[in-house]
């Protein structure tokens, strides 16, 4: 059972637990099983890089938005439903959230712009006592998370194989292709590959001019945005099929 609800944690509480005289000098803070209903004065710890608030009564992480130095957050066994407050914590590399109330797979979209996020836990597959979040029951849970957070090396305690990540990023799962009611049939090309090659050979100069680096950067940004939109489309299609 979770601990009884406790009063808000104060600045003095934080300094005492961290063993520091100044709130700005607190880099690591562990306050598990304290019956916390909210984060109290924790958002004032702007230097925090490691925070453990597991096994409390937190229903929201809204006040955590300003902790932009945070690299590791353990918030398992709470009542959290939304991930939007984490969307700009760009230093985050480990996020532990098993045993919460996250049910909507779309919430994972809020993590897709966290470039350093490599370890993510919505459940722990090798621990029977660790409760999963409801979203883990979605049939496309794992491939969707891997598409949206492509830098992951570990999901739910399972190391991600290189070939698995590549397959998710660059192709649709076979199950989706078979069941997706929004799939588009193959279109017969107007020109053959030989005709295209011949036309290209006639039009290109003997020596192509160098490519402007700014053009390359714009192309890469457009490609990344396209991948994000494809992942969003798959997620919407999955939710539609479940209705």
N, C-alpha and C positions, 0 to 999 in steps of 0.2 A: 504493500500500500504506500501511496505517496505521503510525504510529511504534511502535517497540518499547515494551513496558510499562516505566513508570518508577516510582520510589518515590513514596509519597504526598506531595502538596504540603503544605508546612509554612507556618506563620504568617510566618516570615522570607521564604520564597519569595514569598508573596503581597505582602507589603509592598515587597519589592524590585521586583516586576513592576509594581505599581501606583504606585510612587514615593511611598509614604506612610510616615510614622513610626508611626502607630497603625492597628491593624486596623479600628477603628470608623470611621476616616476613608476607608475604601476604598468608593467608590461605583460604580466601573467596573473590571471585571476581565476580561481576555482571556487564556485559557490554552489555545489550540487546539494540536493536534498535539504534545502533551507525553507521550503514552502513558499517561495517567492511568487507573487502574483504579477509583478512587473519588474523591470530592470532597475528601478529606483535611480540611484546616483551613478550607476555603472556607465552611462553614456558620457559622463564627465572624464572618464579615463581615456582620453584621446590618444594615448600612446600604446594602448592595448594591442598586443599581437596574438595572444592566446587566451581564450575565454571558455570556461566550462560552466554552463548553467543547467546541466542535466538534472532530471528528476525533480522538477518543480511544478508550478501551476501556470506557467506562461502560456497565454493564448495568442500572443502577438510579439513580433520582434521589431515593431515600428521604430522604437527609440534607438535601435542599433545602427541606423543609417549613417551616422557621422563617424563611426569607428572604422575609418578607411585604412588604418594600418593593420587591421585584423587579418591574420594568416590562418588561424585555426579556430573554428567555432564548434563546440560540442553542446547541442541543445536537445539531446534525446530525452524521451519520456517527459513530454510536456503536452500541450494542447494546441500546438501551432497548426494553422491551416494555410497561411499565405507566405509566399517566398519573395514577394515584391520588395520588402525592405532590404533584401540582400543584393539587389540588382547592381549596386554601384560599389560594392566592396571588392574592388579589383585586385587587392593583394591576397584574397582568400585562396588557399590551396587545399584545405581540408574542411569538410562540412559533414557533421554527424547529426542526423535528424531522425533516426529510427524511433518507433513508438510515439508518433505524433498523429495528427488528424488530417494530414494532407491527402486529399482525395482526387483533386482535379489534375490530370496529367499536364494541362496547360501551364500550371504553376512553374514547371521546369523551364519554361521560356525565360523566366527572370534570371536564370543562371547562365544563359548562353553567351553573355558578354563578359564573363569572368575569365580572363585569359590564363590565369595561373591555377584554376581549379582542377586538381588531378585526382583527388580522393573524395568520393561522395557516398554517403550511406543513408538510404531510406529504409533499409532493413539490414540485418547481418545474417547472411545465409548460413553461416556455420555456427550460429548460436540459437538454440531452440527457444530460449527464454526471451529473446529480443523480438518484440512485436513489430511487424511491418506497418508502414503507412497504407491506407486504403488504396492509393494509386498503384501500389505494387501488384495488385490483382488484375490490372488492365492487361489484356493479351499482348499489347505492343509496348509494354512498359520498358523493357530493356533496350530494344532497338531505338525507341524514341528518345530515351535519355542519352544514348550514345551519339545520336545525330545532333541533338541540341547542345551537348557539352563534349565536343570532339577531342578535347585534350585530356580526358579522363584516362588514367592508367589503372584505376581500381574503382569498381562499383559494387557496393554492398559487401565488400570483403573478397570479391573475386577479381583477380587480375585480368585485365582485358587483353586478349590476344591481338597481335598486330593485324592478322588477317580478318578478325572479327570487326575491328574498328574500321578498316578499309571497306569492307563489304557494306557496312551500315552507312558510311559516308557517301559512297559513290554508286550505290544501287539500292533498289527497293527490296525488302524482304519478299521471298516467294509467296508467303501467305497473303501479303497485301496485293500482289499482282493477281492472285487467284480470286480474292474476295472483294477487291475494291470496286464498288459500283460506279466510280467516277473515272475508271481507266479509259484511255483513248486508244482506238485500234491503230495498228501500223498503217502508215500512209505510203503508197508507192511513190518513189522519187521520180521527178520529171526527167532528170538527166542521169546517165550512168556515171560511175566513177571515172571511166576512161575519158568520157566527154568533158568532164570537169577538169581533169588533169591537163588535157590538150588546151582548153581555153585558158587555164592558168598559165601554162608555159608560153602562150602567145602574148599575154598581157604584161607579165612581169618583166622588168628590165634585167639585164645580165647580172647586175649587182644591186641588190635591194638596199635602199637607204637605211641608216640606223634608226631603231625605234626610240621615240622620245620616252624617257623614263617616267614622265608624268602620265603618259598614256597607259603604260604598263601598270602603274599604281592604280589608275582609275579602273582598268580592266579587272585587276585582282579584287578591288573593293566591290565591283559589281558582281563578280563570281561568288564572293563570300555572302553577299546579300541574297543572291539567288539560292544558295544552299540553305540559308536561313528560312526563306519563304517556302522552299520545298518541304523542309522539316515541319513548318507550321501547317502546310496543306495536309501532310500525312497525319498530323495530330488531329486536325479537324475532321478528316475523313474517318479516323479511328473512333472519335467520339460520336460521330453521326451513326456509325454502324452499331454502336452500343445502345443507342436510344430505341 
